Amino acid sequence: KELLKVSYWHSELFLYLKRANRYFPVIEPILKENGIPDDFKYVAIVESGLANVSSPAGAKGVWQFMAATAKEYGLEVNKEVDERYNLEKSTVAACKYLKDRHYSFKNWSMVAASYNMGAGGLNKNRKYQKEDSYFNLLLNPETSRYIYRTVAVKLIFENPENYGFHFRQKDLYPVIPTHEVKVDSALFDLVKFAKDNGTNYKLLKYFNPWLRARQLTNKYKKTYYLKIPNEGARQTKMETNEDETLLDSL
């Protein structure tokens, strides 16, 4: 059922395939470094489609952290800074969460289910039903399909042509080269900061979506690293060849 539903969701799946080419190179080494199975990168797709989305319940970012859980796992969340939108830091936080759940549940299927349902609810069902396997538990409809949906995404990503997804490498979103600028003081004018570093406010916000306000007051003089696109990194064909059409440049 899940393979059928996911494989026929063509427009969204194409976007996920395109995004994964840009963001999996960030996620994969962090999972590996923290001893988390590589397949958990597909959980990020099921959770958010690799986009900084916000759920009706208030979960935010690629890994869909609620504010309280994000803070518990070391992410800064306030009106100016929300590190749930920082892919690197939120992935590290997700790894910490998953490792804690694995200590409790002892198997990765239950860990993944707990990411959807919450550890408390899953543990309550496990004890009541006297079962330790996700596949033997009667759970709510969303959690019951969660692992199967994740596996369906994995199957399609690993064999896209088998499911009707045909694309060229150039059709995928490339990794955009950036460099980091260290900031340990207040930034009251992010527009000026962007211009001073050879970019603009729009791109500064794109590469640093965790900046949630027009300024970074940095009351406690913390150290932040802001990503800046390298010179020419987002240059279009139109800018380099006047003969190209607008369509070609996109």
Buried (B, 14 or more C-beta within 10 A) or exposed (E): EBBEEBBEEEEEBBBBBBBBBBBBEBBBEBBEEBEBBEBBBBBBBBBBBBBBEEEEEEBBBBBBBBBEBBBBBEBBBEEBBBBBBBBBBBBBBBBBBBEBBBEEBEEBBBBBBBBBBBBEBBBEBBEEEEEEEBEEBEBEEEBBBBBBBBBBBBBBBEEBEEBEBEEEEEEBBEEBEBEEBEBEEEBEBBEEBBEEBEBEBEBBBBBBBBBBEEBBEBEEEEEBEBBBBEEEBBEEBBEEEEEEEEEEEE
